[in-house]
Amino acid sequence: MAKCTLDDLVDIMAKLRGNPGCPWDKSQTHETLKPFLIEEAYEVIDAIDRNNKDDLVEELGDLLLQIVFHSRLAQERGDFDIGDVINGVCNKMVRRHPHIFGDITVDGTEEVLKNWEEIKREEKDMKTEAQSMMNLPKTLPALMKAFKVQEKAARVGFDWDDVKGAFDKVYEELEELKEVYNTGNSDKIREEMGDLIFACVNVARFLEVEPELAVNDAVKKFIRRFDFVETEAAKSDKNLQEMNLQEMDILWEQSKNQEKKL
C-alpha cells in the first residue's frame, strides 16, 4: 500500500460516516467518543513509558484518528472541519512563539512559559490568575489540575521560598487530618484529605515531578509486588484470604528485595 497522508485518513473517515458506511461509526457522537479519546491518550503515554517505538506509532495513529473523527462530526454539522483545526493550532503556535516568529528575545525556558501564559490570557481575555485557574478544564484529572493551579499561583509569587516550606505544609496537613479523623466527621475528613494530597502535589512541583505520572507509577509498582505476593503464596499452596498480614508482608519485602537486585 502506498504511503498514506492526512488527506487519505480524512477520506477514509468520510466513507465510514457516509452511505452505506459503517453502522458503528455512523452512530457515534462527540459525547460517545469521549472515552475513546481519553483511552487513546493514555495508551500513547503507556507506549512512551515502555519505550516501544512501534506501539507509539500505532497509538499516535489511533489518537490522530480520534481528532479526525471529531472533526468529521463537526464538519457534518457545518461547525468546522479538520482544516480549521490545523489552521487554528498553526496560528496559535506562531502567536505564542514570538521569540521564533517575531522580534521578541527570551532567556531560557522560564521566560518562554511566562510569555506563553501571558499571550494565552490575552487571547482568552482573562484579567486575573484566578480567572486563569477557573478556566482549566473541569474534566482535568485532579492531580494535574492541582499542579497547574499551583504553577499559576507561583507565577505571581504566591509560593514557598523552597521545598522545605512545602514539606512542612505536608506535615501540618497530616496532623490536621489525624485530628479530624478522631471526630468521625466525614465531611471534614474528606476536606483535610484533599488538603493533604494538595500539599503533596506542591512538593512534587518543587521536585519537578509530575504527580499524575508518579502516582500511576506507584500503582503499577503496587500491582507488580502484589502479583509477586500472590504467586509466591500459591507456590506454597496458600490462599491470601487464609494468610495474616505479617505473612503477606514477608512476601512483600521479598518482592522489594528482588526488585533491588534487578
C-alpha positions as CSV (number, residue, x, y, z in Angstrom):
1,M,0.0,0.0,0.0
2,A,1.3,3.5,-0.9
3,K,2.3,5.9,1.8
4,C,-0.8,7.5,3.2
5,T,-1.4,11.1,4.0
6,L,-3.7,13.0,6.4
7,D,-6.0,13.6,3.4
8,D,-6.3,9.8,3.0
9,L,-7.3,9.4,6.6
10,V,-9.9,12.2,6.2
11,D,-11.3,10.4,3.2
12,I,-11.5,7.1,5.0
13,M,-13.4,8.7,7.8
14,A,-15.8,10.3,5.3
15,K,-16.5,6.9,3.8
16,L,-17.1,5.3,7.2
17,R,-19.6,8.1,8.0
18,G,-21.1,8.1,4.6
19,N,-23.5,5.7,2.8
20,P,-23.7,2.9,3.2
21,G,-20.8,3.4,5.6
22,C,-20.1,1.6,8.9
23,P,-23.1,1.3,11.3
24,W,-20.9,1.8,14.3
25,D,-19.0,4.8,13.0
26,K,-22.2,6.4,11.8
27,S,-23.8,6.1,15.3
28,Q,-21.0,8.0,17.1
29,T,-21.2,11.5,18.5
30,H,-18.8,13.8,20.3
31,E,-20.2,12.5,23.6
32,T,-19.9,8.8,22.8
33,L,-16.3,9.2,21.6
34,K,-15.0,10.9,24.8
35,P,-14.0,7.7,26.5
36,F,-12.1,6.6,23.4
37,L,-10.2,9.9,23.2
38,I,-9.1,9.6,26.8
39,E,-8.2,5.9,26.4
40,E,-6.1,6.6,23.3
41,A,-4.2,9.4,25.0
42,Y,-3.3,7.2,27.9
43,E,-2.2,4.4,25.5
44,V,0.2,6.9,23.9
45,I,1.7,7.6,27.3
46,D,1.9,3.9,28.0
47,A,3.8,3.3,24.8
48,I,6.2,6.1,25.7
49,D,6.7,4.7,29.2
50,R,7.6,1.3,27.7
51,N,9.9,2.9,25.1
52,N,8.2,0.9,22.4
53,K,8.5,2.8,19.1
54,D,6.3,0.5,17.1
55,D,3.5,0.8,19.6
56,L,4.0,4.5,19.8
57,V,3.5,4.9,16.1
58,E,0.3,2.8,16.3
59,E,-1.1,4.6,19.4
60,L,-0.3,8.1,17.9
61,G,-2.3,7.0,14.8
62,D,-5.2,5.9,17.0
63,L,-5.1,9.3,18.7
64,L,-5.0,11.1,15.4
65,L,-8.0,9.1,14.2
66,Q,-10.0,10.4,17.2
67,I,-9.1,14.0,16.1
68,V,-10.1,13.3,12.5
69,F,-13.3,11.6,13.8
70,H,-14.4,14.6,15.9
71,S,-13.5,17.0,13.1
72,R,-15.7,15.0,10.7
73,L,-18.6,15.1,13.1
74,A,-18.3,18.8,13.3
75,Q,-18.0,19.2,9.5
76,E,-21.3,17.3,9.0
77,R,-23.0,19.8,11.3
78,G,-21.4,22.7,9.5
79,D,-19.4,23.8,12.5
80,F,-15.8,23.3,11.3
81,D,-13.5,20.8,9.6
82,I,-10.0,19.3,10.0
83,G,-8.6,22.2,8.0
84,D,-9.9,24.7,10.6
85,V,-8.4,22.6,13.4
86,I,-5.0,22.6,11.7
87,N,-5.2,26.3,10.8
88,G,-6.2,27.1,14.4
89,V,-3.3,25.3,16.0
90,C,-0.8,26.6,13.5
91,N,-1.8,30.2,14.1
92,K,-1.7,29.7,17.9
93,M,1.8,28.2,17.8
94,V,3.0,31.2,15.8
95,R,1.3,33.7,18.1
96,R,2.6,32.0,21.2
97,H,6.2,31.8,20.0
98,P,7.0,35.4,19.3
99,H,10.7,34.7,20.1
100,I,10.7,32.4,17.0
101,F,8.2,34.0,14.6
102,G,8.6,37.6,15.9
103,D,11.1,40.0,17.3
104,I,10.9,39.0,21.0
105,T,14.1,37.9,22.7
106,V,13.8,35.3,25.6
107,D,16.3,34.0,28.1
108,G,15.6,30.4,28.8
109,T,12.5,28.1,29.2
110,E,11.0,30.0,32.1
111,E,10.7,33.1,30.0
112,V,9.1,31.1,27.2
113,L,6.5,29.7,29.5
114,K,5.8,33.1,31.0
115,N,5.2,34.7,27.6
116,W,3.0,31.7,26.6
117,E,0.8,32.2,29.7
118,E,0.6,36.0,29.1
119,I,-0.4,35.6,25.5
120,K,-2.9,32.9,26.4
121,R,-4.5,35.2,29.0
122,E,-4.8,38.0,26.5
123,E,-6.4,35.6,23.9
124,K,-9.0,34.4,26.4
125,D,-9.5,37.9,27.9
126,M,-8.5,36.7,31.4
127,K,-7.6,39.6,33.7
128,T,-6.5,37.7,36.8
129,E,-4.7,34.4,37.7
130,A,-7.8,33.3,39.5
131,Q,-9.7,33.5,36.2
132,S,-6.9,31.5,34.6
133,M,-7.3,28.8,37.2
134,M,-11.1,28.7,36.8
135,N,-10.5,28.3,33.1
136,L,-8.8,25.0,33.5
137,P,-10.8,22.1,32.1
138,K,-13.3,20.7,34.6
139,T,-12.5,17.2,33.5
140,L,-8.8,17.5,34.0
141,P,-7.5,14.8,36.4
142,A,-7.4,16.3,40.0
143,L,-3.6,15.8,40.4
144,M,-2.9,17.6,37.2
145,K,-5.3,20.4,38.0
146,A,-3.7,20.9,41.4
147,F,-0.3,21.0,39.8
148,K,-1.3,23.6,37.2
149,V,-3.2,25.8,39.8
150,Q,-0.1,25.9,42.0
151,E,2.1,26.8,39.0
152,K,-0.2,29.7,38.2
153,A,-0.1,30.9,41.8
154,A,3.7,30.6,41.9
155,R,4.0,32.8,38.8
156,V,2.7,35.8,40.8
157,G,4.9,35.0,43.9
158,F,2.3,33.1,46.0
159,D,4.7,30.3,46.8
160,W,7.2,28.9,49.3
161,D,10.8,30.1,49.1
162,D,11.9,26.5,48.8
163,V,10.8,22.9,49.1
164,K,11.2,22.9,52.9
165,G,8.1,25.1,53.2
166,A,6.2,22.6,51.1
167,F,7.4,19.7,53.2
168,D,6.3,21.5,56.4
169,K,2.9,22.0,54.9
170,V,2.5,18.3,54.3
171,Y,3.3,17.5,57.9
172,E,0.9,20.2,59.0
173,E,-1.9,18.9,56.9
174,L,-1.2,15.3,58.0
175,E,-1.7,16.4,61.7
176,E,-4.9,18.1,60.8
177,L,-6.2,15.0,59.1
178,K,-5.4,13.0,62.2
179,E,-7.3,15.4,64.4
180,V,-10.5,15.3,62.3
181,Y,-10.2,11.5,61.9
182,N,-10.8,11.3,65.6
183,T,-14.0,13.4,65.3
184,G,-15.6,11.0,62.8
185,N,-16.8,13.9,60.7
186,S,-16.7,12.5,57.2
187,D,-17.0,15.9,55.5
188,K,-14.1,17.3,57.4
189,I,-12.1,14.1,56.9
190,R,-12.6,14.5,53.1
191,E,-11.6,18.1,53.3
192,E,-8.4,17.5,55.2
193,M,-7.6,14.5,53.0
194,G,-7.9,16.8,50.0
195,D,-5.6,19.4,51.6
196,L,-3.0,16.7,52.4
197,I,-3.0,15.5,48.8
198,F,-2.8,19.1,47.5
199,A,0.2,19.7,49.8
200,C,1.9,16.6,48.4
201,V,1.4,17.9,44.9
202,N,3.1,21.1,45.9
203,V,6.2,19.0,47.0
204,A,6.1,17.2,43.7
205,R,6.1,20.6,41.8
206,F,9.2,21.8,43.7
207,L,10.9,18.5,42.9
208,E,9.8,18.8,39.2
209,V,7.8,15.5,39.4
210,E,4.5,15.2,37.5
211,P,2.2,13.9,40.3
212,E,-0.2,12.2,37.9
213,L,2.6,10.1,36.4
214,A,4.2,9.5,39.8
215,V,1.0,8.1,41.3
216,N,0.4,6.0,38.2
217,D,3.9,4.5,38.5
218,A,3.2,3.8,42.2
219,V,0.0,1.9,41.2
220,K,2.0,-0.1,38.7
221,K,4.6,-0.9,41.3
222,F,2.0,-2.0,43.8
223,I,0.3,-4.3,41.3
224,R,3.6,-5.8,40.4
225,R,4.5,-6.5,44.0
226,F,1.1,-7.8,44.9
227,D,1.3,-10.2,42.0
228,F,4.6,-11.5,43.4
229,V,2.9,-12.0,46.8
230,E,0.0,-13.9,45.3
231,T,2.3,-16.0,43.1
232,E,4.7,-16.9,45.9
233,A,1.8,-17.7,48.2
234,A,0.3,-20.0,45.6
235,K,3.7,-21.9,45.3
236,S,3.2,-22.8,49.0
237,D,-0.4,-23.8,48.4
238,K,-1.6,-20.8,50.4
239,N,-4.6,-18.5,49.7
240,L,-4.2,-14.8,50.6
241,Q,-7.5,-14.9,52.4
242,E,-6.1,-17.5,54.7
243,M,-2.9,-15.6,55.5
244,N,-2.4,-12.9,58.0
245,L,-0.9,-9.5,57.3
246,Q,2.5,-10.4,58.8
247,E,2.9,-13.5,56.5
248,M,1.9,-11.4,53.4
249,D,4.3,-8.6,54.5
250,I,7.2,-11.0,54.5
251,L,6.5,-11.9,50.8
252,W,6.0,-8.1,50.1
253,E,9.5,-7.4,51.4
254,Q,10.9,-10.3,49.3
255,S,9.4,-8.6,46.3
256,K,11.1,-5.3,47.2
257,N,14.4,-7.0,47.7
258,Q,14.1,-8.8,44.4
259,E,13.5,-5.5,42.6
260,K,16.6,-4.0,44.1
261,K,18.7,-6.8,42.6
262,L,17.5,-6.1,39.1
